[in-house]
Amino acid sequence: MPHRTLRQLAALCGASLEGDPETLVRGPAALTEAEPDEISFFGHARYARELAATRARALVVPRNLAVPREGVALLRCDDANRAFEQILEAFERLPRRPAAGIHPSAVIGADVQLGADVAIGANCVIGDGVVLGARVALHPGVVLSRNVRVGEGTELRSCVVAYDGVSIGARCLIHAGTVLGSDGFGFDPVVGPRGFEGWNKAPHAGTVVIEDDVEIGANCAIDRGRFSATRVGRGAKLDNLVHVAHNVQVGEGALLIAQVGVAGSTRIGRAAILAGQAGISTHLTIGDGARIGPASAVFQDVPAGADYMGWWARPKGEYMRTLALERKLGEMAERLKKLERANEARGEA
């Protein structure tokens, strides 16, 4: 990969440059790992220790951030995160979208509609009636069953599977191994003359709707609704290994972090945040802007804007007070034993 000058990189990302514009760098790296011919990112004062130790030749920084370090060139940007992303792209450090075109090993069904500049990778399977918008990119091994619709600019990474009738909006990114539209987990007990005899599967005739600008991580599962749609609202972001059960409604801009599980028919509000491994029971409402702490188990509705955590989840302040009391239980038990012994001694006297 050819080196680039700081002048070129500053022009690329609209930065003002403090330092020698002809300095050459060979690529980007993390603060603690950068070599003297690399560029790194310093986005917040809390990384001062890493800044002091870095060997990077240059740094991308927010425009007004103080940088207590001499001898390093600075690229000051209005949006430092986006600027560093552009530098990563320039050095080809980010995953590439497939180039437009259809690989000869792809299987294309009947009545398929393909928008302009669609990319379909090796061994993709496109079912009958599928509609792909302009600039949709399918990495190798994607399977889209009958009548799936994918909006313009969306990218599906390898081995994504969408069952019949699933709808995916525009500008979405869905990572490898995610399954959209698998059956919801619904079974009714069969009771006969001798009692329990097994389970009857409840059919799921609904679908999944993924709205625009959604990102879904690797190996997620979003189940189809029983009669209508399981829905992930516009701009929502799901981390890896998230499970969204049948009939769930995920609000716009919600964040579901790693290993979150949401049981059937629950509603997640707009911009709500569910931290890693949170479990949400069935038929609940998590209000707009609510925040659920990591590994929490939620069995009741959560008001808009509230912070809940713990098992069973409760308001954060209540949980923290309870936790503080739990830490004193040993001491309190010892004091109680001393009081009991003292009372017994007085009784014997």
VENVENMO-V43074 format. One record per run of one state. SS is the DSSP state (H for helix, E for strand, L for the rest). FROM is the first residue (numbers start at 0). TO is the last residue. Records with the same first field share a line. If there is no record, write none. Layout:
SS->FROM-TO  FROM-TO
//
This chain:
L->0-2  13-14  18-22  25-26  28-37  42-43  53-56  62-71  77-78  90-99  102-105  108-111  114-117  120-123  126-129  132-135  138-141  144-147  150-153  156-159  162-165  168-171  174-177  182-185  192-193  201-205  210-213  216-219  223-227  232-235  238-241  244-247  250-253  256-259  262-265  268-271  274-277  280-283  286-289  292-295  298-300  302-305  309-312  327-327  348-348
E->3-4  15-17  23-24  27-27  38-41  57-61  72-76  100-101  106-107  112-113  118-119  124-125  130-131  136-137  142-143  148-149  154-155  160-161  166-167  172-173  178-181  186-191  194-200  206-209  214-215  220-222  228-231  236-237  242-243  248-249  254-255  260-261  266-267  272-273  278-279  284-285  290-291  296-297  301-301  306-308  313-314
H->5-12  44-52  79-89  315-326  328-347
//
